[in-house]
Amino acid sequence: MAIFLYICSLLSLASASTVVDLGYASYEGRTLSTGVTQWLGMRFAAPPVGDLRFAAPQDPLTVKGIQQATEHGSICIPTAASEGRTVPAGTSEDCLFLDIYAPTAAAKGSSKLPVYFFIQGGGFALNSNANYNGTGLIKASGNNMVVVTFNYRVGPYGFLAGDEVEKGASLNNGLKDQRKALKWVQEHISKFGGDPKHVVIGGDSAGAASVTLMLSAYGGRDEGLFVAAAAESQSFAQMLNVTESQFAYDALVTATACDSSQNTLACLRNLDVNALQQKNINRPYPGAKGKPLYLYSPTIDEDLVPDYTYRLFHEGKFIKVPVIFGDDTNEGTKFVPKSTSSVDEADTFIQNQFPAITQAQLAKLNSIYLTPNQKETFPGAGAYWRPASTAYGEIRYICPGIDLSSIYVAAGVPSWNYHYAVQDPANESSGVGTHHTIEVNAIWGPTNTNQKAPASYYTTNAPIVPVMQGYWTSFITSLDPNTKRLPSSPKWQTWDQGGDAYQRIFIRTNETKMETVSQAQRSRCEYLTSIGLDLKQ
């Protein structure tokens, strides 16, 4: 009997060790055999439903008793591909949840470990990297970090804008969700073994756009929420102000028949979520021939987002912390229609994304990019698919990263840049190449990205995983990608090192090395940066 009671007491202690009291709720996590403890599906804000639809995130509600934190919470509702779609399974308007992964030993004690706060991508239209598993990064760090992942509102739920929203609700709620989660980390992460004074933010695509928006938030006001930042494929899309965004609000109001209501915002708020979702689609920008890839996105509100991203950084209105920026070789291939077979089709795609572009600027882009290489033929691809993809990839992703690296160096802040060029045989054959954000599989480990990794990341490209994890965990834990990098990997020099500067690391399985950005790409980027404000980036 005594042995039985002793075992029960041990089990009770083990269980209690994963219970964390956050004041508003107590959550019980789960200790894994990997030496990592995880807490899944914890609320960091109140459910943004009912009167809180289109509102800034509010404090989480108080609940009694111990809540089980063993399953991911619902992810946020995406913008639909076509009208008539209901809310997809696994998504909900009630979606403001976060997950925490921590070394079990740290979670049980009073450790103060570095924290990686990851902002997922999805074009501000969906949560495209939801529920990534932080175990791989923690193990790669030698159990020396805590990982935080979370959801934020997207589409009209997170980024509806217009006069009615500005006056009666809140703008940029998706970004405000991110900041709410960051402030939650400041208040609570020490209870999980993390150090609130050593938080590194990271993200990919729209998550990397969010990183740049956090760096320039409120004109670069540093509230001490993070000490470094890593942006994978930092995305510079068109940004509109409140007045320019009115068309999307009006279109949604008309589509939902709320235009007959005296208070259109109240009507939208009172709609059943499925009725709203059935009309949650992309619509063309005024003056564009077709729909953009993504309609709803951060709005210039003259507060949290005071101006265009390019202008804020060029005016020095950004937080000065160590940074990583970088991209993949073929950033545009996942976006440009593979059937693109003429200059006109290529121009139409670009104009649909950046309707402010002039005919003279389009003509310049055509002269730079749209000369199809007849040797590059791919199954089912039009002759202008790859040239248009190169143009779009450099406009939106690659050249902004190059520019930001130079800006940080000029400000005297450590800045590293990467060119991810790992080649997967299937992707090379299809023509998508080293496509947008594929490096997440190397950073997190291919088993931790929800079965989305190419097959080669388990075989021929498996050696690139410890290389990338070494650089990333080193940056997260020491604010320098070299301090704890994989011993066999080359030193990653800062952007300004070397005789001609413009130094970035070229990452490819068994070929990783430093490279200098070619003069041709630099010249293209100089032009694209010069028209960035014209394109409203």
C-alpha positions as semicolon CSV with decimal commas, in nm:
position;residue;x (nm);y (nm);z (nm)
1;M;0,000;0,000;0,000
2;A;0,283;0,238;0,086
3;I;0,447;0,173;-0,252
4;F;0,116;0,240;-0,426
5;L;0,073;0,571;-0,245
6;Y;0,432;0,667;-0,326
7;I;0,378;0,598;-0,697
8;C;0,055;0,797;-0,690
9;S;0,235;1,091;-0,529
10;L;0,501;1,081;-0,799
11;L;0,236;1,077;-1,070
12;S;0,062;1,368;-0,902
13;L;0,385;1,568;-0,893
14;A;0,453;1,489;-1,258
15;S;0,108;1,607;-1,352
16;A;0,131;1,918;-1,136
17;S;0,461;2,011;-1,294
18;T;0,286;2,074;-1,625
19;V;0,009;2,287;-1,472
20;V;0,075;2,657;-1,521
21;D;-0,138;2,923;-1,351
22;L;-0,177;3,226;-1,577
23;G;-0,411;3,410;-1,346
24;Y;-0,708;3,399;-1,581
25;A;-0,674;3,023;-1,633
26;S;-0,462;2,726;-1,535
27;Y;-0,341;2,502;-1,817
28;E;-0,210;2,148;-1,792
29;G;0,038;2,051;-2,062
30;R;0,190;1,721;-2,159
31;T;0,544;1,595;-2,116
32;L;0,672;1,402;-2,416
33;S;0,927;1,123;-2,429
34;T;1,147;1,356;-2,636
35;G;1,231;1,562;-2,329
36;V;1,000;1,843;-2,439
37;T;0,686;1,958;-2,263
38;Q;0,412;2,118;-2,470
39;W;0,108;2,328;-2,392
40;L;-0,132;2,343;-2,685
41;G;-0,439;2,556;-2,749
42;M;-0,401;2,813;-2,471
43;R;-0,603;3,130;-2,509
44;F;-0,406;3,455;-2,525
45;A;-0,711;3,674;-2,593
46;A;-1,086;3,664;-2,563
47;P;-1,283;3,496;-2,844
48;P;-1,319;3,765;-3,116
49;V;-1,684;3,687;-3,182
50;G;-2,013;3,872;-3,153
51;D;-1,949;4,234;-3,062
52;L;-1,574;4,162;-3,074
53;R;-1,585;4,076;-3,446
54;F;-1,363;4,342;-3,614
55;A;-1,253;4,465;-3,268
56;A;-0,902;4,484;-3,127
57;P;-0,807;4,175;-2,924
58;Q;-0,925;4,180;-2,563
59;D;-0,786;4,013;-2,253
60;P;-0,871;3,644;-2,221
61;L;-1,172;3,555;-2,011
62;T;-1,129;3,406;-1,665
63;V;-1,212;3,037;-1,634
64;K;-1,205;2,818;-1,324
65;G;-1,047;2,478;-1,292
66;I;-0,754;2,326;-1,476
67;Q;-0,785;2,342;-1,855
68;Q;-0,630;2,067;-2,064
69;A;-0,370;2,208;-2,303
70;T;-0,318;1,890;-2,503
71;E;-0,478;1,974;-2,838
72;H;-0,426;2,260;-3,083
73;G;-0,696;2,525;-3,089
74;S;-0,894;2,601;-3,404
75;I;-0,705;2,806;-3,661
76;C;-0,845;3,129;-3,802
77;I;-1,093;3,131;-4,091
78;P;-0,928;3,180;-4,432
79;T;-1,051;3,382;-4,727
80;A;-1,234;3,145;-4,960
81;A;-1,139;3,060;-5,316
82;S;-1,494;3,121;-5,437
83;E;-1,835;3,234;-5,315
84;G;-2,067;3,002;-5,130
85;R;-1,805;2,831;-4,914
86;T;-1,885;2,774;-4,548
87;V;-1,635;2,785;-4,264
88;P;-1,375;2,510;-4,329
89;A;-1,332;2,226;-4,084
90;G;-1,066;2,293;-3,822
91;T;-1,113;2,670;-3,845
92;S;-1,321;2,906;-3,638
93;E;-1,375;3,271;-3,566
94;D;-1,276;3,176;-3,211
95;C;-0,911;3,112;-3,297
96;L;-0,680;3,319;-3,079
97;F;-0,478;3,034;-2,935
98;L;-0,108;2,976;-2,887
99;D;0,118;2,676;-2,830
100;I;0,435;2,656;-2,625
101;Y;0,714;2,399;-2,647
102;A;0,980;2,397;-2,376
103;P;1,255;2,162;-2,256
104;T;1,100;1,956;-1,979
105;A;1,383;2,032;-1,739
106;A;1,341;2,405;-1,796
107;A;0,965;2,395;-1,769
108;K;0,991;2,237;-1,423
109;G;1,237;2,489;-1,289
110;S;1,315;2,858;-1,290
111;S;1,517;2,867;-1,612
112;K;1,535;3,174;-1,832
113;L;1,582;3,036;-2,179
114;P;1,580;3,226;-2,510
115;V;1,238;3,238;-2,674
116;Y;1,155;3,200;-3,043
117;F;0,824;3,364;-3,130
118;F;0,715;3,247;-3,475
119;I;0,465;3,441;-3,689
120;Q;0,314;3,218;-3,954
121;G;0,246;3,321;-4,312
122;G;-0,046;3,292;-4,550
123;G;-0,075;3,624;-4,731
124;F;-0,285;3,762;-4,443
125;A;-0,557;3,545;-4,598
126;L;-0,502;3,222;-4,404
127;N;-0,291;3,067;-4,127
128;S;-0,066;2,868;-4,360
129;N;0,190;2,740;-4,108
130;A;-0,042;2,653;-3,824
131;N;0,056;2,409;-3,550
132;Y;0,422;2,365;-3,639
133;N;0,599;2,150;-3,381
134;G;0,882;2,324;-3,194
135;T;1,046;2,001;-3,078
136;G;1,299;1,988;-3,362
137;L;1,430;2,337;-3,298
138;I;1,452;2,276;-2,924
139;K;1,650;1,955;-2,971
140;A;1,879;2,127;-3,224
141;S;1,950;2,400;-2,969
142;G;2,060;2,145;-2,708
143;N;1,739;2,201;-2,511
144;N;1,827;2,566;-2,477
145;M;1,519;2,751;-2,602
146;V;1,141;2,786;-2,578
147;V;0,923;2,801;-2,891
148;V;0,594;2,990;-2,922
149;T;0,353;2,953;-3,215
150;F;0,011;3,114;-3,243
151;N;-0,281;3,209;-3,466
152;Y;-0,391;3,555;-3,572
153;R;-0,699;3,675;-3,758
154;V;-0,677;3,703;-4,135
155;G;-0,895;3,817;-4,425
156;P;-1,178;4,054;-4,327
157;Y;-1,178;3,914;-3,974
158;G;-0,829;4,057;-3,925
159;F;-0,789;4,328;-4,188
160;L;-1,122;4,477;-4,293
161;A;-1,076;4,852;-4,341
162;G;-1,287;5,154;-4,428
163;D;-1,434;5,461;-4,263
164;E;-1,694;5,257;-4,077
165;V;-1,430;5,023;-3,937
166;E;-1,203;5,309;-3,836
167;K;-1,488;5,487;-3,654
168;G;-1,678;5,193;-3,510
169;A;-1,431;4,907;-3,474
170;S;-1,054;4,864;-3,513
171;L;-0,804;4,850;-3,799
172;N;-0,521;4,599;-3,843
173;N;-0,659;4,352;-3,591
174;G;-0,443;4,070;-3,727
175;L;-0,132;4,272;-3,640
176;K;-0,285;4,367;-3,306
177;D;-0,339;3,996;-3,237
178;Q;0,033;3,946;-3,296
179;R;0,123;4,222;-3,053
180;K;-0,126;4,086;-2,801
181;A;0,053;3,752;-2,819
182;L;0,391;3,923;-2,785
183;K;0,273;4,106;-2,473
184;W;0,131;3,779;-2,340
185;V;0,479;3,633;-2,378
186;Q;0,627;3,923;-2,181
187;E;0,386;3,855;-1,897
188;H;0,378;3,477;-1,888
189;I;0,669;3,310;-2,066
190;S;0,884;3,293;-1,751
191;K;0,631;3,041;-1,615
192;F;0,734;2,806;-1,895
193;G;1,110;2,851;-1,850
194;G;1,146;3,134;-2,103
195;D;1,321;3,468;-2,065
196;P;1,094;3,763;-2,153
197;K;1,405;3,975;-2,202
198;H;1,534;3,740;-2,475
199;V;1,253;3,701;-2,729
200;V;1,348;3,662;-3,095
201;I;1,067;3,706;-3,346
202;G;1,062;3,521;-3,675
203;G;0,823;3,451;-3,956
204;D;0,782;3,350;-4,317
205;S;0,604;3,527;-4,605
206;A;0,318;3,727;-4,449
207;G;0,475;3,631;-4,118
208;A;0,800;3,789;-4,239
209;A;0,601;4,091;-4,357
210;S;0,469;4,099;-4,002
211;V;0,827;4,095;-3,873
212;T;0,908;4,406;-4,079
213;L;0,582;4,565;-3,961
214;M;0,674;4,489;-3,599
215;L;1,019;4,640;-3,659
216;S;0,861;4,959;-3,796
217;A;0,546;4,963;-3,579
218;Y;0,452;5,307;-3,452
219;G;0,745;5,444;-3,652
220;G;0,999;5,217;-3,483
221;R;0,891;5,263;-3,122
222;D;1,072;4,999;-2,919
223;E;0,849;4,860;-2,646
224;G;1,098;4,590;-2,548
225;L;0,893;4,306;-2,695
226;F;1,186;4,140;-2,876
227;V;1,564;4,161;-2,909
228;A;1,622;4,027;-3,263
229;A;1,427;3,931;-3,574
230;A;1,449;3,679;-3,859
231;A;1,238;3,726;-4,172
232;E;1,205;3,447;-4,428
233;S;1,086;3,590;-4,761
234;Q;0,990;3,930;-4,625
235;S;0,684;4,026;-4,828
236;F;0,629;4,380;-4,955
237;A;0,278;4,377;-5,098
238;Q;0,075;4,682;-5,192
239;M;-0,059;4,865;-4,886
240;L;-0,364;5,090;-4,891
241;N;-0,484;5,355;-4,651
242;V;-0,832;5,363;-4,500
243;T;-0,988;5,562;-4,784
244;E;-0,831;5,343;-5,051
245;S;-0,957;5,032;-4,869
246;Q;-1,318;5,150;-4,871
247;F;-1,398;4,962;-5,193
248;A;-1,343;4,625;-5,024
249;Y;-1,565;4,718;-4,731
250;D;-1,838;4,842;-4,962
251;A;-1,815;4,528;-5,176
252;L;-1,852;4,302;-4,872
253;V;-2,145;4,506;-4,746
254;T;-2,318;4,477;-5,083
255;A;-2,244;4,107;-5,123
256;T;-2,392;4,027;-4,781
257;A;-2,699;4,250;-4,839
258;C;-2,593;4,467;-4,546
259;D;-2,614;4,772;-4,775
260;S;-2,984;4,795;-4,689
261;S;-2,902;4,842;-4,321
262;Q;-2,865;5,184;-4,160
263;N;-2,561;5,055;-3,969
264;T;-2,365;4,841;-4,212
265;L;-2,092;4,758;-3,961
266;A;-2,345;4,632;-3,707
267;C;-2,504;4,426;-3,983
268;L;-2,171;4,264;-4,070
269;R;-2,108;4,195;-3,703
270;N;-2,448;4,033;-3,658
271;L;-2,420;3,802;-3,958
272;D;-2,396;3,431;-3,897
273;V;-2,033;3,342;-3,956
274;N;-2,121;3,111;-4,244
275;A;-2,324;3,385;-4,412
276;L;-2,023;3,614;-4,387
277;Q;-1,782;3,345;-4,499
278;Q;-1,984;3,270;-4,814
279;K;-1,897;3,621;-4,935
280;N;-1,539;3,626;-4,802
281;I;-1,351;3,619;-5,134
282;N;-1,086;3,816;-5,318
283;R;-1,212;4,098;-5,540
284;P;-1,018;4,308;-5,791
285;Y;-0,856;4,630;-5,683
286;P;-1,000;4,939;-5,852
287;G;-0,835;4,977;-6,193
288;A;-0,715;4,614;-6,207
289;K;-0,825;4,364;-6,472
290;G;-0,851;4,071;-6,233
291;K;-0,832;3,956;-5,874
292;P;-0,513;3,988;-5,669
293;L;-0,366;3,689;-5,494
294;Y;-0,467;3,844;-5,163
295;L;-0,716;4,124;-5,099
296;Y;-0,715;4,198;-4,727
297;S;-0,385;4,307;-4,578
298;P;-0,234;4,557;-4,333
299;T;-0,370;4,909;-4,371
300;I;-0,182;5,234;-4,334
301;D;-0,364;5,360;-4,028
302;E;-0,119;5,640;-3,934
303;D;-0,069;5,473;-3,599
304;L;0,046;5,111;-3,573
305;V;0,127;5,123;-3,946
306;P;0,212;5,490;-4,001
307;D;0,337;5,471;-4,360
308;Y;0,462;5,247;-4,641
309;T;0,722;4,996;-4,526
310;Y;0,987;5,117;-4,771
311;R;0,950;5,478;-4,652
312;L;0,960;5,393;-4,282
313;F;1,285;5,200;-4,317
314;H;1,447;5,457;-4,544
315;E;1,360;5,728;-4,293
316;G;1,521;5,528;-4,013
317;K;1,190;5,460;-3,838
318;F;1,259;5,105;-3,729
319;I;1,381;4,916;-3,424
320;K;1,756;4,858;-3,427
321;V;1,812;4,493;-3,336
322;P;2,014;4,214;-3,504
323;V;1,828;4,085;-3,810
324;I;1,821;3,809;-4,068
325;F;1,654;3,864;-4,406
326;G;1,654;3,621;-4,694
327;D;1,481;3,444;-4,977
328;D;1,454;3,141;-5,200
329;T;1,586;3,124;-5,556
330;N;1,245;3,089;-5,720
331;E;1,023;3,308;-5,504
332;G;0,757;3,372;-5,768
333;T;0,686;3,032;-5,917
334;K;0,414;2,937;-5,670
335;F;0,218;3,254;-5,750
336;V;0,233;3,330;-6,122
337;P;-0,010;3,117;-6,328
338;K;0,190;2,838;-6,490
339;S;0,002;2,895;-6,816
340;T;0,146;3,246;-6,860
341;S;0,244;3,249;-7,225
342;S;0,253;3,614;-7,332
343;V;0,382;3,949;-7,219
344;D;0,026;4,071;-7,183
345;E;-0,063;3,787;-6,946
346;A;0,250;3,853;-6,743
347;D;0,176;4,225;-6,724
348;T;-0,185;4,158;-6,622
349;F;-0,069;3,941;-6,333
350;I;0,173;4,208;-6,210
351;Q;-0,087;4,482;-6,246
352;N;-0,348;4,282;-6,055
353;Q;-0,109;4,276;-5,757
354;F;0,020;4,632;-5,798
355;P;-0,250;4,832;-5,982
356;A;-0,067;5,160;-5,922
357;I;0,212;5,052;-6,159
358;T;0,239;5,276;-6,468
359;Q;0,266;5,167;-6,829
360;A;0,618;5,309;-6,839
361;Q;0,717;5,102;-6,537
362;L;0,560;4,790;-6,687
363;A;0,754;4,852;-7,007
364;K;1,074;4,879;-6,805
365;L;0,998;4,553;-6,627
366;N;0,928;4,388;-6,959
367;S;1,265;4,496;-7,092
368;I;1,438;4,364;-6,780
369;Y;1,259;4,034;-6,726
370;L;1,026;3,921;-7,000
371;T;1,263;3,759;-7,243
372;P;1,171;3,393;-7,224
373;N;1,458;3,150;-7,217
374;Q;1,352;2,887;-7,466
375;K;1,590;2,636;-7,305
376;E;1,382;2,650;-6,987
377;T;1,076;2,444;-7,073
378;F;0,862;2,272;-6,814
379;P;0,556;2,045;-6,838
380;G;0,239;2,248;-6,895
381;A;0,417;2,581;-6,858
382;G;0,381;2,887;-7,076
383;A;0,696;3,051;-7,211
384;Y;0,658;3,355;-6,983
385;W;0,585;3,171;-6,658
386;R;0,941;3,161;-6,528
387;P;1,037;3,514;-6,646
388;A;0,723;3,660;-6,487
389;S;0,792;3,457;-6,173
390;T;1,141;3,603;-6,149
391;A;0,999;3,954;-6,183
392;Y;0,731;3,902;-5,920
393;G;0,969;3,726;-5,683
394;E;1,216;4,013;-5,693
395;I;0,951;4,287;-5,670
396;R;0,775;4,145;-5,368
397;Y;1,035;3,941;-5,183
398;I;1,401;3,936;-5,283
399;C;1,475;4,301;-5,351
400;P;1,302;4,430;-5,036
401;G;1,521;4,191;-4,832
402;I;1,836;4,313;-5,005
403;D;1,733;4,673;-4,938
404;L;1,657;4,609;-4,570
405;S;1,992;4,436;-4,521
406;S;2,168;4,743;-4,657
407;I;1,959;4,977;-4,442
408;Y;2,045;4,786;-4,123
409;V;2,414;4,780;-4,207
410;A;2,406;5,156;-4,270
411;A;2,249;5,195;-3,926
412;G;2,537;5,002;-3,771
413;V;2,323;4,701;-3,677
414;P;2,430;4,339;-3,747
415;S;2,246;4,212;-4,054
416;W;2,268;3,871;-4,219
417;N;2,112;3,774;-4,552
418;Y;2,058;3,432;-4,708
419;H;1,987;3,285;-5,051
420;Y;1,821;2,947;-5,003
421;A;1,893;2,732;-5,308
422;V;1,837;2,371;-5,197
423;Q;1,718;2,175;-5,499
424;D;1,449;1,908;-5,471
425;P;1,441;1,681;-5,780
426;A;1,061;1,683;-5,817
427;N;1,040;2,058;-5,780
428;E;1,322;2,113;-6,027
429;S;1,149;1,891;-6,282
430;S;0,815;2,070;-6,247
431;G;0,979;2,411;-6,268
432;V;0,872;2,550;-5,932
433;G;1,235;2,513;-5,826
434;T;1,342;2,632;-5,483
435;H;1,007;2,790;-5,420
436;H;0,869;3,040;-5,173
437;T;0,922;2,948;-4,803
438;I;1,038;2,591;-4,870
439;E;1,317;2,649;-4,617
440;V;1,070;2,613;-4,328
441;N;1,116;2,237;-4,368
442;A;1,488;2,266;-4,299
443;I;1,452;2,514;-4,014
444;W;1,181;2,326;-3,825
445;G;1,277;1,978;-3,946
446;P;1,070;1,796;-4,208
447;T;0,869;1,597;-3,954
448;N;0,750;1,915;-3,782
449;T;0,576;2,099;-4,067
450;N;0,260;1,890;-4,099
451;Q;0,383;1,647;-4,366
452;K;0,446;1,921;-4,620
453;A;0,819;1,862;-4,670
454;P;0,947;1,735;-5,007
455;A;1,057;1,371;-5,000
456;S;1,422;1,467;-5,055
457;Y;1,434;1,637;-4,713
458;Y;1,428;1,286;-4,567
459;T;1,696;1,154;-4,805
460;T;1,939;1,345;-5,027
461;N;1,861;1,685;-4,873
462;A;1,851;1,561;-4,514
463;P;2,202;1,705;-4,447
464;I;2,075;2,061;-4,495
465;V;1,846;2,032;-4,193
466;P;2,117;2,043;-3,921
467;V;2,292;2,323;-4,113
468;M;1,983;2,545;-4,113
469;Q;1,884;2,450;-3,762
470;G;2,235;2,530;-3,646
471;Y;2,225;2,881;-3,793
472;W;1,873;2,951;-3,668
473;T;1,910;2,818;-3,316
474;S;2,242;2,999;-3,284
475;F;2,077;3,326;-3,387
476;I;1,785;3,270;-3,154
477;T;2,002;3,186;-2,854
478;S;2,303;3,414;-2,909
479;L;2,176;3,676;-3,160
480;D;2,446;3,560;-3,402
481;P;2,398;3,268;-3,646
482;N;2,762;3,168;-3,611
483;T;2,815;3,125;-3,237
484;K;2,661;2,778;-3,217
485;R;2,635;2,681;-3,582
486;L;2,699;2,328;-3,701
487;P;3,080;2,294;-3,681
488;S;3,111;2,176;-4,041
489;S;2,912;2,468;-4,184
490;P;3,078;2,787;-4,310
491;K;3,078;3,113;-4,120
492;W;2,782;3,328;-4,218
493;Q;2,929;3,673;-4,271
494;T;2,726;3,987;-4,222
495;W;2,595;4,173;-4,526
496;D;2,874;4,432;-4,514
497;Q;3,168;4,194;-4,476
498;G;3,397;4,139;-4,773
499;G;3,549;4,377;-5,024
500;D;3,231;4,463;-5,214
501;A;2,978;4,402;-4,936
502;Y;2,643;4,259;-5,053
503;Q;2,752;3,935;-4,890
504;R;2,491;3,666;-4,828
505;I;2,509;3,298;-4,760
506;F;2,423;3,060;-5,043
507;I;2,253;2,756;-4,890
508;R;2,248;2,428;-5,082
509;T;2,306;2,072;-4,966
510;N;2,682;2,009;-4,951
511;E;2,749;2,341;-5,131
512;T;2,674;2,605;-4,867
513;K;2,910;2,904;-4,896
514;M;2,923;3,282;-4,896
515;E;2,838;3,459;-5,220
516;T;2,825;3,815;-5,346
517;V;2,496;3,932;-5,494
518;S;2,549;3,959;-5,868
519;Q;2,572;4,301;-6,024
520;A;2,279;4,210;-6,249
521;Q;2,051;4,138;-5,955
522;R;2,171;4,444;-5,771
523;S;2,088;4,662;-6,072
524;R;1,741;4,509;-6,100
525;C;1,682;4,564;-5,731
526;E;1,798;4,924;-5,746
527;Y;1,528;4,991;-6,004
528;L;1,259;4,802;-5,814
529;T;1,346;4,980;-5,490
530;S;1,327;5,314;-5,673
531;I;0,963;5,247;-5,770
532;G;0,865;5,080;-5,443
533;L;0,671;5,379;-5,313
534;D;0,498;5,417;-5,650
535;L;0,381;5,058;-5,609
536;K;0,263;5,141;-5,253
537;Q;0,497;4,893;-5,087
